[in-house]
């Protein structure tokens, strides 16, 4: 498992690396001295980022908001001396907010929780086989799947993957992860739905047409997912 450490303090970063080595030797760490260099890297390479907030240039909280727009799957843990941003950490779905300094025993408990979140996220992974190779996506990353003849297009944040597959097979795999068909051609990630107006379903800015025959089942699936009646 690859873990990114983003901290401008050499002493704090080395202390954290020591904690991670003591926790599990199989954890692979990479340290970044600032948030900008981390965001310019291939963040999909990491399962967890442990990030300071008070850093020169881009703050850790600003970086976390930017990170969420391109990599919703990565788990974020803040380690900082600044308690005032704890509430805002919920906005980026941080797994934990740790105040420095922290003893190893307390950190190990928090890391265990973070790694459990990583494991659950991996169980939600979607593997797509394309002409270029295999791609692993988080179910949160895929906004909808579109049928085009004998192929499916997986629309994800910032990219579209084309694979030879059937909509029936994709529906069987993805329905337990919160997806539902709004017509014969679209399988929608219900967490990506921003509005439903008449037969129009807006999914991450794209407007998809809902068929009348599937409207009842789709609305019921959305109600169950969102916990709201329709």
C-alpha positions as CSV (number, residue, x, y, z in Angstrom):
1,X,0.0,0.0,0.0
2,X,1.4,3.4,-1.0
3,X,1.0,6.3,1.4
4,X,1.9,9.9,0.6
5,X,3.2,12.2,3.4
6,X,2.7,15.9,2.6
7,X,4.5,18.0,5.2
8,X,7.0,20.9,5.0
9,X,8.6,20.0,8.4
10,X,11.5,17.5,8.0
11,X,11.3,16.5,11.7
12,X,7.6,15.8,11.6
13,X,7.8,13.9,8.3
14,X,10.6,11.7,9.6
15,X,8.8,11.0,12.8
16,X,5.7,10.0,10.8
17,X,7.7,7.8,8.5
18,X,9.1,6.1,11.6
19,X,5.6,5.5,13.0
20,X,4.5,4.0,9.6
21,X,7.5,1.7,9.5
22,X,6.8,0.5,13.0
23,X,3.2,-0.1,12.2
24,X,3.7,-2.3,9.1
25,X,6.8,-2.9,7.1
26,X,4.8,-3.4,3.9
27,X,3.6,0.2,3.8
28,X,5.4,2.2,1.1
29,X,5.8,5.9,1.9
30,X,6.7,8.9,-0.3
31,X,7.2,12.3,1.2
32,X,6.3,15.6,-0.5
33,X,7.5,18.9,1.0
34,X,4.6,21.0,-0.2
35,X,1.0,20.5,-1.5
36,X,1.7,21.7,-5.0
37,X,4.3,19.0,-5.7
38,X,1.9,16.3,-4.4
39,X,-1.0,17.5,-6.6
40,X,1.3,17.5,-9.7
41,X,2.2,13.8,-9.0
42,X,0.1,10.8,-10.0
43,X,-2.2,10.9,-6.9
44,X,-4.0,7.7,-8.1
45,X,-0.8,5.9,-7.1
46,X,-1.6,6.4,-3.4
47,X,-4.3,4.8,-1.2
48,X,-3.8,7.3,1.6
49,X,-2.4,10.8,2.0
50,X,-1.4,12.1,5.4
51,X,-1.2,15.9,5.1
52,X,-0.3,18.9,7.2
53,X,-2.4,22.0,6.8
54,X,-0.1,25.0,7.6
55,X,2.4,24.9,4.7
56,X,3.9,27.6,2.4
57,X,1.9,28.2,-0.8
58,X,-1.1,26.0,-1.0
59,X,-2.5,24.9,2.4
60,X,-3.3,21.3,3.1
61,X,-7.0,22.1,3.3
62,X,-7.0,23.9,-0.1
63,X,-5.1,21.0,-1.6
64,X,-7.6,18.5,-0.2
65,X,-10.5,20.3,-1.9
66,X,-8.6,20.3,-5.2
67,X,-7.6,16.6,-4.7
68,X,-11.2,15.6,-4.2
69,X,-12.2,17.0,-7.6
70,X,-9.7,14.7,-9.4
71,X,-9.3,11.7,-7.0
72,X,-12.4,10.9,-4.9
73,X,-11.1,7.5,-4.0
74,X,-8.0,8.5,-2.0
75,X,-8.3,8.6,1.8
76,X,-7.2,11.8,3.5
77,X,-5.8,12.1,7.0
78,X,-4.8,15.5,8.4
79,X,-1.9,15.9,10.9
80,X,-1.6,19.5,12.0
81,X,-1.2,21.9,14.9
82,X,-4.3,23.9,13.8
83,X,-7.5,22.7,15.5
84,X,-9.7,25.3,13.8
85,X,-10.0,23.4,10.5
86,X,-11.4,20.2,12.0
87,X,-15.0,20.9,11.0
88,X,-14.0,21.8,7.4
89,X,-12.3,18.4,7.2
90,X,-15.7,16.8,6.9
91,X,-16.3,18.6,3.6
92,X,-13.4,16.7,2.0
93,X,-14.5,13.4,3.7
94,X,-11.2,13.1,5.7
95,X,-10.9,9.8,7.6
96,X,-9.3,11.6,10.6
97,X,-8.0,14.9,11.9
98,X,-5.0,14.4,14.2
99,X,-3.4,17.2,16.3
100,X,0.4,17.2,16.6
101,X,2.2,16.0,18.5
102,X,0.7,12.5,18.7
103,X,2.0,9.5,20.5
104,X,2.6,6.3,18.5
105,X,-0.1,4.3,20.3
106,X,-2.8,6.9,19.5
107,X,-1.5,7.3,15.9
108,X,-1.6,3.5,15.4
109,X,-5.3,3.4,16.3
110,X,-6.1,6.2,13.9
111,X,-4.1,4.6,11.2
112,X,-5.9,1.3,11.6
113,X,-9.2,3.1,11.0
114,X,-7.8,4.8,7.9
115,X,-6.5,1.5,6.5
116,X,-9.9,-0.1,7.1
117,X,-11.5,2.7,5.1
118,X,-8.9,2.0,2.3
119,X,-9.9,-1.7,2.3
120,X,-13.6,-0.9,2.0
121,X,-12.9,1.5,-0.8
122,X,-11.0,-1.2,-2.7
123,X,-14.0,-3.5,-2.4
124,X,-15.9,-0.8,-4.3
125,X,-13.4,-0.8,-7.1
126,X,-14.5,-1.2,-10.7
127,X,-12.0,-2.8,-13.1
128,X,-12.5,-1.8,-16.8
129,X,-10.7,-3.6,-19.6
130,X,-10.0,-1.4,-22.6
131,X,-7.8,-1.7,-25.7
132,X,-5.1,0.1,-23.8
133,X,-5.2,-2.1,-20.8
134,X,-6.8,-2.6,-17.4
135,X,-8.0,0.4,-15.4
136,X,-9.2,0.4,-11.8
137,X,-11.8,3.0,-10.8
138,X,-13.6,3.8,-7.6
139,X,-17.3,3.4,-7.8
140,X,-17.5,7.1,-6.7
141,X,-15.4,8.1,-9.7
142,X,-17.8,6.7,-12.3
143,X,-20.7,9.0,-12.9
144,X,-22.6,6.9,-15.4
145,X,-22.2,4.1,-18.0
146,X,-23.4,4.5,-21.5
147,X,-24.2,1.8,-24.0
148,X,-22.9,2.2,-27.6
149,X,-23.6,-0.9,-29.7
150,X,-21.4,-3.7,-28.4
151,X,-19.4,-1.3,-26.2
152,X,-19.8,0.5,-23.0
153,X,-18.4,3.9,-22.1
154,X,-17.5,4.5,-18.5
155,X,-17.8,8.2,-17.8
156,X,-15.6,9.0,-14.9
157,X,-14.1,12.3,-13.5
158,X,-11.9,13.7,-16.2
159,X,-11.9,10.7,-18.5
160,X,-14.0,8.2,-20.5
161,X,-13.1,4.5,-20.8
162,X,-14.4,2.3,-23.6
163,X,-14.8,-1.4,-23.1
164,X,-16.5,-4.3,-24.9
165,X,-19.3,-5.5,-22.6
166,X,-23.0,-5.6,-22.2
167,X,-25.2,-3.3,-20.2
168,X,-26.8,-6.3,-18.5
169,X,-23.5,-7.5,-17.2
170,X,-22.5,-4.0,-16.0
171,X,-25.8,-3.6,-14.3
172,X,-25.4,-6.9,-12.4
173,X,-22.0,-5.8,-11.1
174,X,-22.8,-2.1,-10.4
175,X,-26.3,-2.2,-9.0
176,X,-25.1,-3.2,-5.5
177,X,-22.7,-0.2,-5.6
178,X,-25.6,2.3,-6.0
179,X,-26.2,2.3,-9.8
180,X,-29.5,2.2,-11.5
181,X,-30.8,2.3,-15.1
182,X,-32.7,5.4,-16.2
183,X,-33.2,4.0,-19.7
184,X,-31.8,1.2,-21.9
185,X,-28.6,3.2,-22.7
186,X,-27.6,4.7,-19.3
187,X,-26.6,3.2,-16.0
188,X,-26.4,6.0,-13.5
189,X,-24.4,6.4,-10.3
190,X,-27.1,7.6,-8.0
191,X,-24.6,9.6,-5.8
192,X,-23.8,11.6,-8.9
193,X,-27.4,12.7,-9.6
194,X,-27.8,16.4,-8.9
195,X,-31.4,16.9,-10.1
196,X,-34.4,15.1,-11.6
197,X,-36.8,17.3,-13.6
198,X,-39.6,15.5,-15.4
199,X,-37.8,12.9,-17.5
200,X,-34.4,14.7,-17.4
201,X,-31.7,13.4,-15.0
202,X,-28.7,15.6,-14.4
203,X,-25.6,13.6,-13.7
204,X,-22.4,15.6,-13.0
205,X,-23.5,18.3,-15.5
206,X,-24.7,15.9,-18.2
207,X,-28.5,15.7,-18.8
208,X,-29.7,12.2,-19.5
209,X,-33.2,11.2,-20.6
210,X,-35.2,8.9,-18.5
211,X,-37.6,6.5,-20.2
212,X,-41.1,6.4,-19.0
213,X,-41.0,2.6,-18.7
214,X,-38.0,2.8,-16.3
215,X,-39.1,6.0,-14.4
216,X,-40.8,4.2,-11.5
217,X,-38.0,1.8,-10.8
218,X,-35.3,4.5,-11.2
219,X,-37.1,6.9,-8.8
220,X,-37.6,4.1,-6.3
221,X,-33.9,3.2,-6.4
222,X,-33.0,6.9,-6.0
223,X,-35.3,7.2,-3.0
224,X,-33.8,4.2,-1.3
225,X,-30.3,5.5,-2.0
226,X,-30.9,9.0,-0.8
227,X,-33.3,8.1,2.0
228,X,-35.9,10.5,0.7
229,X,-39.4,9.8,-0.5
230,X,-40.5,10.8,-4.0
